Amino acid sequence: MATVTIQNLTYAPTHQAPVLRDLTATFSGGRFSLLTGPSGSGKTTLLRFIAGLTPLPTTAQITFDGQTLADQQPTQRSRTVALLFQEPSTQFTMNTVANELRFALENQQVAPADMAAKITAALDFVGIANLRDRSLMQLSGGEQQKVALAIIVAMDSDVILLDEPFASIDPATRQTLLTRLVQLCHDRNKTIILADHDLSGYAKWVDHLTVLHNGQLTTLSATATQERLSAFTPERLQLTHVQLPDATTKSCLQGHQFGLTRNDRVLIRPQDLPLLTHKLTLITGPNGSGKSTFFRALVRLGTYQGTLTYQGKDIHRLRRRAYARHVSLMFQAATAQFLNVTVAEELALSQKYGNTTYFTPDRIQAALDQLNLTGRDQQIIYSLSSGQQKKLQLLCMLIMAPDVLLLDEPLKGLDLQSVQAALELLTTTQRALHLTLVMISHQLGGLNDYVDYHLALTHQQFVYQEATS
């Protein structure tokens, strides 16, 4: 257990306004602290400072029970504090799950005889014992997040920093892991600071919410906390407007006895599956069930059984480049999709190869305003926050304007206001250009007014669902 004290922390990226402004705060030892704030407000930056991954300004100090990390031996620092990154794949070094956990423990100089038990306990804690020998790069985004959490648990640090740890986790697993993290905090006296935008499920566990905004931390009162959390109650996450397709509903993409198998594991049993034209279809399902693999098959980046047709033609009989302009995929990891250095360069590239002239300079500027990305034209893309990168990625894909846009977790890392802005831009563009949108999302907050159809992947089958109330 360690109390984290931050004193006089100011941070301003090069040629930008300060993100953190003379910030002074205390996170009490043995407490579970929930940190939130708008996308780009500096939550990740703050966690990196606490973890010692970003050098502190000379005027600032961060201590753990009065001791700085610089006062400790390098091998001791990870026992004091550990950070789970927002994009877990950037945290991995080894090839398999077990080897990655072993590598983390080796760096802590854990005795080899003790490693197997620690690895098993951490995997069991997160509920992923079945992933022990799997290749990290063959896991889904949600499975990778679980592995990253297991590594943090195995390291057994006094202070645990979690940056959007549930962003790619299905709702049921999210609640299980949240309960276990609270148990970890209480039973082992861990200090946990968790940054999240999606506040569903926290009301039972959190008395006070800490908000980072305009460079300052504010701890809300119990009443204000509950008001903020009330926007994420189960009732607010229900899909009350979705409908079932009928015989007259047109489809643009169609699976005929479509099935998916990966590494001898059946993901989707053969079935006929229509994806509906000019609508927004939401796809949900447990982590690792095959949702992203399905999207990769639709854009010819993976193998499958049966036949996939676009506008009645087998997609493998269509020219690859021409098909890619009709059916495109927005990747789950935004940085994997960018090809340039600055925001302006990436937008210009999308304009150059876009299918329409709908996005005029004025419309692009209006969209940037809507997404709160104004004034970042010359900013290096990789210096944006994860949420800002997702918003830029979405705008670039809309400028490209494919007939069918597949969106893999497009709301990951976005606060509720940003979710609304992104969905407004998405559906406005869809109506103007008659696009077909298919979206994978574990985050359901804010979606109810925009989703036309809900396609659930459960028990190795896709099933269209009716309204939940």
Residue pairs with C-beta under 8 A, 6 or more apart in sequence:
1 29
1 30
1 158
1 189
1 190
1 191
2 29
2 64
2 65
2 80
2 81
2 158
2 159
2 191
3 26
3 27
3 28
3 29
3 64
3 65
3 191
4 26
4 27
4 29
4 50
4 62
4 63
4 64
4 159
4 191
4 193
5 25
5 26
5 61
5 62
5 63
5 66
6 23
6 24
6 25
6 26
6 49
6 50
6 60
6 61
6 62
7 24
7 60
7 61
7 62
7 63
8 22
8 23
8 24
8 59
8 60
8 61
9 20
9 22
9 23
9 24
9 46
9 49
9 56
9 57
9 60
9 62
10 18
10 20
10 21
10 22
10 23
10 57
10 59
10 60
10 215
11 18
11 19
11 20
11 42
11 45
11 49
11 54
11 57
12 18
12 19
13 19
13 383
16 379
18 215
19 41
19 42
19 45
19 215
20 42
20 45
20 46
20 49
20 215
21 214
21 215
21 216
22 215
23 46
23 215
23 216
23 217
25 210
25 217
27 33
27 191
27 193
28 191
29 65
29 189
29 191
30 185
30 186
30 189
30 190
30 191
31 185
31 191
31 192
32 181
32 182
32 185
32 192
32 194
32 205
32 206
33 191
33 192
33 193
33 194
33 210
34 194
34 196
34 199
34 202
34 206
34 209
34 210
35 43
35 46
35 193
35 194
35 195
35 196
35 210
35 211
35 212
35 217
36 43
36 195
36 196
36 197
36 199
36 209
36 210
36 211
36 212
36 228
36 415
37 43
37 211
37 212
37 213
37 415
38 213
38 372
38 415
38 417
38 418
39 197
39 372
39 385
39 386
39 387
39 388
39 391
39 413
39 414
39 415
39 418
40 372
40 384
40 385
40 387
40 388
41 212
41 213
41 214
42 212
42 215
43 163
43 195
43 212
44 86
44 163
44 195
44 385
44 386
45 54
46 212
47 83
47 161
47 163
47 193
47 195
48 54
48 83
49 56
49 60
49 62
50 62
50 81
50 83
50 159
50 161
50 193
51 81
51 82
51 83
51 161
52 62
52 69
52 77
52 81
53 83
56 62
61 68
62 68
62 69
64 80
64 81
64 158
64 159
69 77
69 80
69 81
72 80
75 107
75 108
75 109
78 107
78 108
78 155
78 157
79 108
79 155
79 156
79 157
79 158
80 157
80 158
80 159
81 157
81 158
81 159
81 160
81 161
82 152
82 155
82 157
82 159
82 160
82 161
83 161
83 162
83 163
84 91
84 148
84 149
84 151
84 152
84 160
84 161
84 162
84 163
84 165
85 91
85 148
85 163
86 163
86 164
86 167
86 386
86 413
87 333
87 335
87 386
88 141
88 144
88 145
88 147
88 148
89 136
89 137
89 144
89 333
91 148
91 151
92 100
92 136
92 144
92 147
92 148
93 100
93 103
94 100
94 102
94 103
94 136
95 135
95 136
95 137
96 132
96 133
96 134
96 135
96 136
97 123
97 128
97 131
97 132
97 133
97 134
97 136
97 139
97 147
97 150
98 119
98 132
98 133
100 136
100 147
100 151
101 118
101 119
101 122
101 123
101 150
101 151
101 154
102 115
102 119
104 151
104 154
104 155
105 115
105 118
105 119
105 154
105 155
106 115
108 155
110 118
118 154
118 156
119 132
119 154
120 129
121 153
121 154
122 150
122 151
122 153
122 154
123 129
123 131
123 132
123 150
125 150
125 153
125 180
125 184
126 146
126 147
126 149
126 150
126 153
126 177
126 180
127 146
127 173
127 176
127 177
128 143
128 146
128 147
128 150
131 139
131 143
131 146
131 147
134 143
136 144
136 147
138 262
138 263
139 147
139 288
140 168
140 287
140 288
140 291
140 292
140 293
141 168
141 287
141 292
141 332
141 333
141 409
142 168
142 169
142 170
142 173
142 287
142 288
142 442
143 287
143 288
144 168
145 165
145 166
145 167
145 168
145 169
145 287
146 169
146 173
146 177
146 287
148 165
149 162
149 165
149 177
152 160
152 162
153 184
156 188
157 190
158 190
158 191
159 190
159 191
159 192
159 193
160 184
160 190
160 191
160 192
160 193
161 193
161 194
161 195
162 181
162 192
162 193
162 194
162 195
163 195
164 195
164 196
164 197
164 386
164 412
164 413
165 177
165 194
165 196
166 174
166 177
166 178
166 196
166 198
166 442
167 198
167 409
167 412
167 413
167 442
167 443
168 287
168 332
168 409
168 412
168 442
169 177
169 287
169 442
170 284
170 285
170 286
170 287
170 442
171 200
171 237
171 442
171 444
172 286
173 286
173 287
174 200
174 201
174 442
175 201
178 201
178 202
178 205
181 192
181 194
182 205
184 190
184 192
185 191
185 192
196 202
197 387
197 413
197 414
197 415
197 416
197 418
198 232
198 443
198 445
199 209
199 228
199 229
199 231
199 232
200 232
200 233
200 234
200 237
200 445
201 232
202 209
202 229
202 232
203 226
203 229
203 233
206 225
206 229
207 222
207 225
208 219
208 220
208 221
208 222
208 225
209 219
209 220
209 224
209 225
209 228
209 229
210 217
210 218
210 219
210 220
211 217
211 218
211 219
211 220
220 228
230 236
231 416
231 445
232 445
236 445
237 444
237 445
238 444
238 448
238 467
238 468
238 469
239 282
239 444
239 447
239 448
239 451
239 454
239 465
239 467
239 468
240 448
240 467
240 468
240 469
241 448
241 449
241 451
241 452
241 467
242 282
242 451
242 452
242 453
242 454
242 465
242 466
242 467
242 468
243 452
243 453
243 466
243 467
244 453
244 464
244 465
244 466
245 274
245 276
245 453
245 464
249 274
249 276
249 277
250 276
250 277
250 278
251 274
251 275
251 276
251 277
252 275
252 276
252 277
252 310
252 311
252 403
252 404
252 436
253 274
253 275
253 298
253 308
253 309
253 310
253 327
253 404
253 436
254 272
254 273
254 274
254 275
254 308
254 309
254 312
255 271
255 272
255 273
255 274
255 306
255 307
255 308
256 272
256 306
256 307
256 308
256 309
257 270
257 271
257 272
257 305
257 306
257 307
258 268
258 270
258 271
258 272
258 273
258 297
258 304
258 305
258 306
258 307
258 308
259 266
259 268
259 269
259 270
259 271
259 304
259 305
259 306
260 266
260 267
260 268
260 290
260 293
260 294
260 297
260 302
260 304
260 305
261 267
261 305
262 290
262 293
266 460
267 289
267 290
267 293
267 294
267 460
268 290
268 294
268 457
268 460
268 461
268 462
269 460
269 461
270 305
270 306
271 461
271 462
273 462
275 281
275 404
275 436
275 438
276 436
276 452
276 453
277 436
278 430
278 434
278 435
278 436
279 436
279 437
279 452
279 453
280 426
280 427
280 430
280 437
280 438
280 439
280 450
280 451
280 452
280 453
281 437
281 438
281 439
281 451
281 452
281 453
281 454
281 455
282 439
282 440
282 441
282 447
282 451
282 453
282 454
282 455
283 291
283 294
283 438
283 439
283 440
283 441
283 455
283 456
283 457
283 462
284 440
284 441
284 442
284 444
284 454
284 455
284 456
284 457
285 291
285 456
285 457
285 458
286 457
286 458
289 457
289 458
289 460
290 457
290 460
291 408
291 440
291 457
292 332
292 408
292 440
293 302
294 457
295 329
295 406
295 408
295 438
295 440
296 302
296 329
297 303
297 304
297 308
298 308
298 315
298 327
298 329
298 406
299 324
299 327
299 328
299 329
299 406
300 315
300 316
300 320
300 323
301 329
307 314
308 314
308 315
308 316
309 315
310 318
310 323
310 326
310 327
310 404
315 323
315 327
324 402
325 355
325 402
326 402
326 403
326 404
327 402
327 403
327 404
327 406
328 397
328 400
328 402
328 404
328 405
328 406
329 406
329 408
330 337
330 393
330 394
330 397
330 405
330 406
330 407
330 408
330 410
331 337
331 393
331 408
332 408
332 409
332 412
332 440
334 386
334 389
334 390
334 392
334 393
335 381
335 382
335 389
337 393
337 396
337 397
338 346
338 381
338 382
338 389
338 393
339 346
339 349
340 346
340 349
340 381
341 380
341 381
342 377
342 378
342 379
342 380
342 381
343 373
343 376
343 377
343 378
343 379
343 381
343 384
343 392
344 377
344 378
346 381
346 392
346 396
347 364
347 377
347 392
347 395
347 396
347 399
349 396
350 395
350 396
350 397
350 399
350 400
351 359
351 364
351 399
353 400
354 399
354 400
354 401
355 400
355 401
355 402
355 403
356 401
356 433
358 401
358 429
358 432
358 433
359 367
359 398
359 399
359 401
364 395
364 399
365 374
367 395
367 398
367 425
368 374
368 376
368 395
370 421
370 424
370 425
371 391
371 392
371 394
371 395
371 418
371 421
371 422
371 425
372 391
372 418
372 421
373 388
373 391
373 392
373 395
376 384
376 388
381 389
381 392
384 392
385 413
386 412
386 413
387 413
387 414
387 415
387 418
389 413
390 410
390 411
390 412
390 413
390 414
390 422
391 414
391 418
391 421
391 422
393 410
394 407
394 410
394 422
394 425
394 426
395 425
397 405
397 407
398 405
398 425
398 426
398 429
401 429
401 433
401 435
402 435
403 435
403 436
404 435
404 436
404 437
404 438
405 435
405 436
405 437
405 438
406 438
406 439
407 426
407 437
407 438
407 439
407 440
407 441
408 440
409 440
409 441
409 442
410 422
410 426
410 439
410 441
411 419
411 422
411 423
411 441
411 443
411 446
412 443
414 422
414 443
416 445
416 446
419 443
419 445
419 446
420 446
423 446
423 447
423 450
426 437
426 450
427 450
429 435
430 437
439 451
441 447
453 464
454 464
454 465
455 462
455 463
455 464
455 465
456 462
456 463
456 464
456 465
